[in-house]
Amino acid sequence: MAESVTFKNFIGGKWVPAESGETFQNVNPADRDDIIGEFPASGPADVENAVEAAKNAFEGWRKTPAPRRGEIIFRAGELMKARKEEIARAMTREMGKVLKEARGDTQEGIDTAYIHGAEGRRLHGFSAPCEMPNKAGWTVRVPIGVAGLITPWNFPLAIPTWKSFPALVSGNTVVFKPASDVPHCGDLFAEILSEAGVPAGVFNLVHGGGGSVGTAIVKHPDTRVISFTGSSEVGRGINATGGQMLKRVSLELGGKNAQAVMDDADLDLALEAVLWGAFGTTGQRCTATSRLILHKKIKDEFISRLLEATRKLKLGNGLDETSEVGPLINPEQVKSVHGWVEIARKEGAKVICGGEPSTEGSLRKGNFYKPTLLDGVTPGMRVAREEIFGPVLSILECDSIDNAIEILNGTDYGLSASLFTNDVRNSFRAMEDVESGIVYINAPTIGAECHFPFGGVKQTGNGHREGAHPIYEVYTEWKTIYVDYSGSLQKAQIDNQ
Ligand code: NAD
């Protein structure tokens, strides 16, 4: 068992304990005897200190030329690259995802640093001709102020980088709260930003629970932009508070993603895809494949192959390179996932694989749940409509592309959708009619690239996107500048009547 270490918040460039001196313990989800450390159980007083530090640092950071800010972020990418294996191992130990996925999560952070580092040299505004002679007009993007960033536990590095890098390159200062199941990755991230040259107070890290630290960040009058990734339930509350306070609020919320497989599809490829989409990250992805919609002509054959492949998946500690499926994040999540399986049974679905926690041998020390297949699910069932966030796949039947699209669209969410077909007409029908932020043709529902917009429709968010250029709409204000060099008072519209 590793020795327990005490970690701190990072406020105003210094590592400090919570004002209360209280801590919470963080353990390895694959082995609850492995204690990662004690982290500050912060509260509103710590958030106050962090916001104060961020406010004080804003003026200097805002005036730092954007290309210089971008260079610092680029350097953070270089440091993450140099420490990739160390970060990935810390992530697997803390969050549970298997090592190759933790390396992928870290790589996404590195890629995100490179794209936003370069963005420091763009941050484009635009100019246009003015209505009046001897007058010029153009626009610039300006930072908003202090950004409050709140993230979930399933992507401990990638999601914090998606938010922090564009916020910082834009010239905002940051108060960041990672999920309390992954505080160590938050610490490593703060360490890297500091080493890369982010000045004291520009990036502040406050550990603690959602109800204490998260709420205090959202309610603080000086956090003018809030970016949140997490559950729809919490997001709705944040939107209500932020709306009342006229803050800019960006929300990336839940999903109930489906992969549809038509009778003309490449079934080998579709099988590989659904195994990865449903059971990668143990189903704990907002883009996880939670529903499989099979054309009735291939349904029986596909299910028998899926059953065989699912039974073979190797559960285990993600630090063991041979493990294919890691643990769930915590014991509550095991209970929650099992609760959904019970609901499925009551609704009349058939559990054809898994359906229970995995407690064989050393697995009993962790939060393992067997990859689960539910057959006979119909579109009205709760397990066909609501997010489960675990290794549980609901299987539904369709009889045409129209029927597949109707089922695909039959939830309140709209993040990622996938269609397997070799018919170009089916592909284009799906691209046009599927209600989701991301559509994959012949690829699984998971696997976004950081230079494309990421986000969803309906209850998955509030219309913003992470990634690529649209993210700068979240972190900047437009300023329009006019210069009249005519030497006379020109009145737009009035002079032009
Ligand atoms: P969660 O909503 O419970 O928590 C997310 C974060 O919000 C955590 O840091 C938590 O401490 C904090 N929080 C909790 N209550 C809060 C409150 N009242 N005020 C402010 N902050 C609060 O979600 P989770 O369990 O950490 O993550 C799983 C959820 O996140 C799933 O619904 C998943 O679909 C979603 N998710 C979405 C995306 C996306 O991009 N759409 C990506 C990853 C995860």
Residues whose N, C-alpha, C, O or C-beta is under 5 A from the ligand:
A	BS01	NAD	I150 T151 P152 W153 K177 P178 A179 S180 G208 G209 G210 G211 G214 T215 T229 G230 S231 S232 V234 E252 L253 G254 G255 C286 T460
